Amino acid sequence: MLIIALLKGVPARTTKVVTVGGVLRREEMDIVLNPHDSKAVEAADYVRRKVGGKTVALSMGPDIKLSPLIKPLYRAEVFGVDEAFILSDRKMAGADTLATSYAVSLGVRKVLERHVKPVEELISLISSGASADVVAARARELYGQNLLPNKVYSDLPSVKDSAIGMFAAGKASADQTTKLLEDTKSSFSQFIIVSGIKTTDGETGSVGPQVAESLSEMMGLDFPHLTYVEDFEIDPATLVVEAERKIGRLVQKVELHCPALLTISPEYAPRPPDPSNQVSVRGNNFRGKTLNPMKWTADELGADAARLGLAGSPTIVGPGVDIGKPPVQKIIGKSIVFTKRVEKFSSGGADFGPYDAGDLAQALPEAVFADLNAKGLLGVFTLQMFQRELFS
């Protein structure tokens, strides 16, 4: 099963609009992962552990800013994400929710195509009468690229009787193998998309449902979607989702059939998966992780330029106000802060900063903290500092 988590990078300073047209120049800002999207990662990991498959992170924005945010997610929440794709192109800049949803939908479609084509290639090879050795060799290459689930091909000792393995060993006929490959191809269409309920730089909560509507148009079906999901369960056999959401005082329990899209509430807490289903889960899983996020441009998505970016955005945004960083607690005479501005720097393979005078420094790694302190860039938060902040 393909499990697609929609993620977004948002300005660390919440709302700094740098043009009257309301366009955020994200490449010039400090970007953080949208806080609500952490719940989407948790939900995606739950499905991965319950059903098996591949967790794919999909985001849109400047790849130079988003790539550092996504890489830590490979280690997040038990398994973390397995692959990541960033939709990055100047043609997409300035997009409102409609243009964003269109581009993201194209990204979802390309993720599906990326996994369907290798299976179709193996079916074509078998149909053309290629030898079992030739089919197995090609399957090995595709598996190495993380494009085939273990049940199709695997070199793991814990996975027995993969389709191509059985075919190569003469234990399955061409027709039997083709049937299993066709079933695998069909299973890719029963994917699930999860996202946060909204983003801190937009607060519309509309991109998730709009992606579902855009996919309905592209795929020629009614793509089910549900917002504000606080809890859900998925049946590994039928891929039916039973979800619960709360809107005001109203609690709804809804059943959806995959493919489906869920926007996940901050109140969501993943359930522990059923350990009895782990053989099936292992068969649905893929080889491992592709650790470097991949970039797709508008041309690679086959996008209509008239529906991207400002050109495809009917929404007009007015000027914004910089409301500063989120509040933090500092204690006079105890908290350690920066005494002057420090520009962005790297240490031990990680990036830090930039930091303004007065920013807390106590969460820094020990080695970085010691180095900055030795340079005289850190000090105790004083009453004078507090007065300057209060009356600036």
N, C-alpha and C positions, 0 to 999 in steps of 0.2 A: 504494500500500500504506500502511496505517496502522501506524505503529511507536509503541507506547505504552511509555514509560519510567516505572516506578513509583518515586517519590522520597519521602523522609521527612525531616522536620526533627527533630533530636535535641538534647537539652540539651548545651550546650557543656561543662558541668561533669559530664558523663557520667551520674551517677545521683543526682539530688537529688529524692527522693520527699517530697512535702510533706503527704501525708495518710497515716494509718495504713492506709487502704484501698488504697494503692499507686497512686493517681492522680497523674500528672504534670501540674501546672498549667503547661502550656507557654506560655500567654500571659504568665506572670510570669517566664519564664526567658530566658536568652540561648540562642538556637537556632542551630544550624549544620546544614548539609546532611550527612546520614549519609555518612561517608567511603566506605562500600562502594558507594554509589549512583553514584559517579563512573564506575565501570566499566559500569554500566547505560547511562549517557549515551554512553560510548565505543562500546558495542555497538550502541545505537540509531543513532548517526551512521554506523557501518559499514554497517548495513542500508540506510540512506537513500542512501548513496553507491553501494551495489551494486545495489539494486533500484529506488530512487526512491520517492517518496511524501511523507508528512508525519510528522515526529517530534513526538509529543505527550507532554508531561510531565504526570503525574497524581499529585497529592499530597493528603494529608488532614491537617487541623489548623487552627489559627488563621490565617486568611488574612493578618492584619496582620503575623504573624511570618514566614510562608512566602513571601509575595510578594517581599520583598527577597532571599531566598535563590535564588529561581527566575529572577529577571530577568537575572542574569549568565550564565545558561545559554543565553540566546539567542545569545551570542557564543562559546560554548564549543565546542571540538573541531571545527574546520573549519566546518561549517554551524550547529552548535548546535541547540537545539530550535526548532520552528516555532510551537507553541502550548502553552499550559499551563492546566490547570484545577485548582482547589483545592476540595476537599470540606470545607466549613467550616460547622459548625452546633453549637450547644450540645447538641443531642440526640446528637451523636456522641462527646461527651467521655467519657473514661474507658473507651474500648473496648479489649477484649483482642484477640488475633489473630483470633478468629472474627468478632467484630462489625466489626473493621477490614476483614477480607477481604470481608465482605458489602457494606459501603459502597463499597469500592474496585471491586468487581465491578459495582455499579450505575453507578459512574462510567465504567467501560469500556463498558458497554452504552449509556450516553448519548452517549459519544464516537462510537460506531458509528451510532447513530440520527441524530446531528447531521450526518453525512456521507451517509447513505443518503437521507434525506428530500429534499434538493435535487435529487438525480438522479431520484427518483420524481416530483418536481414537473415536471421537464422532460419526462419520459416521458408524464405526464398531459397536459401542454400539447400535445404532438405528437399524441397519440391523440385529443384533442378537436378537432383540425383547426385549431389556431392557426397563424397565418402564420409564416413563417420569421423575419420581422423581430421579431415578438412573442417568439418563443422565444429569439432571439439577445439581445434586450434583457434578458430575465429571466436568461439565462445570464451576461450581463455583470455584472449585479448580484450574483449568487451568487459569481461568480469574484472580484469585488471584496471579498467577505466571506471569502475564502480557503476556500471550501467545495467547489470543483470542481478536479480535476486539469487540468493543461495539455492532456491528450489529449481532454478534453471541451470545454473552451473556453480560449482563451489570447489575450492581446494582445501576446505577446512575439514579436519578429521571428525569434527562433531556433526557434520552435515552428511547424511547418508542418502543415496539414491536420488541425486539431482537428475533432472530430465536429460541433459546432454551426457552426463556420466553414464546413465543407463543405456542411452543410445550408442555411445562409443563402446560400451562393454557388450553390446549385442543382446542386452536384456529387455530392450524396448524397440518396437518397430518404428519406421519412419512416420506412419500414421498416428501411432500413439504419442510420439514425441511432438508431432505437429499439433495434436489436440491440446496437449498441455501448454505449448507455447501460445496457442490461440487463447486459452483461458487466462494465461498471464497477461497477454496484451489487453484483454477485456478488463482485467482487474485494475489496470492503471487508470481506467476511466472512473473508477469508484474511489476517488481521492477525497481528502478533507483539507479544508483551509481554515486556519485559526488566526485571529488577530486580536490586538487590544481593543477595548471598547471605543477609544478615542485617542487623540494625540494632544500633548500639552501645548503645542503651538497652533492648534486649529480648533480643538474642542467641538468639532461638528459631529463626530461619531458616525459619519455617513459613508466613509470610504469602503468599509467592509460590505455593507449592503449594495453599494454601487458596483463593486467588483463582481458580486454575484449577478447583478442585473446585466452587466457587460458580458459576462461569461454566458449568460442565457442567450444573448444575441449571437455571440460567436459560435457557440456549440449547438444552437438550435434546440434548446431544451429549457425547461423551467428549473433554474438552479436554486434549490432551497437554501435559505439562510435564516439565521436566528441571532438576535442581538441580546446583550446583557446576560449572557449565560453564566450562572453561578455554579452549576454542577452538571455533569453529563456522564453517560455511560455509553460504550460502544460494544456491540456484539461482534466478536471476531469472525463468526460464521456467516452472518448476514450483512454485516457492516451497517446495521441500523443503529442510529444514534437516538438515545432517549435523553433529552436535555431539560433542564429546569432553569427558568429565569424569573427574575422579580422586577416588576415595574411599579413603583410606588408600593401600594399595599397588595397589589395583584401578583399572585404566584402562578405561573403557567408551566405545565409539563407538556412538552411537545416531542413528537417522534419524527425524525427525518431520515431519509434514505440517502446514502452517499451516491454521487458527489454532493457535498454540502459545505457551507461556510458558517462558522461560529465566531462571534466577537465575545471575548472572555471578560467577565466582570472582575474587578479587583478582589472580590470576595471568594473567587474560585480557589479551591484546594484540591489537588489531584488525589485520586483514590489509589491505593496499592493494587497492582495488577494481580491477576490470578496466576499463580506459579504453575498450575497444571497445563497451561497452554503454551509452554515455552518451546516445545518442539516445532509447533506451527510458526511461532514468532521467529525462531531462528531461520526457518526456511524462507520466510518473507523478507528477512533482513538482507542487506547488501554487504559487500566485502568489508567496507570500513568507511573512512572519511576522506573527503577531498579538502585538504586543510586551507587552501588559498581561495578566497572568494573570487568568482569569475564575473567579468563585466560583460554586459550586453548593451549595445547601442541601439538607437532607433531603427537603423537599417537592418541590423541583425534580427530585430523583432518583427520586421516587415510592417512597421507602423505607418499610418497615414499622418503625414506631418501636420495637416490641417487640424488634427484632433489632439495634438500634443502641446504642452507648454502654454504660453500666453495665447497663442493662436487658437488653441482649442479650449480656452477657459472663458466661459461666459460670466463668471463671477468677478465683480469689481470690488477690490479691497481698499479701504481708506488707510490713511497714515496710522502708524502704531506708536506705542510708547514703550520705552525701555524701562521695565519695572525692576531691573536688577536681579541679583542672584537670589536663590532661595534662602530663607532666614536660617541662621545657625546660632548656637548658644556659645558665648565666650565669657569666661570668668576672669574678672580683673585680678591680676596678680598670680594667675595660675595657667591660663591658656597660652600656648605657644603659637605665635603668629608670624607672618612675614613682615619685616620692618620696611621693606621697599618692594617695588614691583620687580618680578622675575619673569623674564620671557620664557617661552617654551624651550625645553631641553630634554635630552635623552640620557638615560642611565640604566645600565644592565639590560639593554634591549627593550626598555619600556619608555614611553613618552610621558612627560610631566609638564604641567603648566598650560598657559601662563598663569601667574598668580599676582594679585594686587596686594598692596600693603594692607595688612589687617586680616588677610585670609588665614584660616586655621592651617597649621602645619603638622598637627599631631598624628594624622592618619598616614603620613608618608612612610615608606619603608625605612628601616633603621639606618641603612647605609646612606641613603639620600638625605635623611634628616641630619645625620652627623656631618655630612659634607657641607650642606647649606649653613648649618650652625657654625662650623669652623670658618666660613667665609663672612660671618657677621650678618647674614641675611635673615636670621630668626631672632625673636626676642619674646619676652613676657608681655602679654596684653596689659597695657597700663590705663590708668584713668584718663590721661591725656589723649591716648588713642581713642578711647571711648567717646570723649567729648568731641574730637574731630569728626568721628563718624556720625555722631548725633546731630551736629550742627552744620555739617557740610552741605 
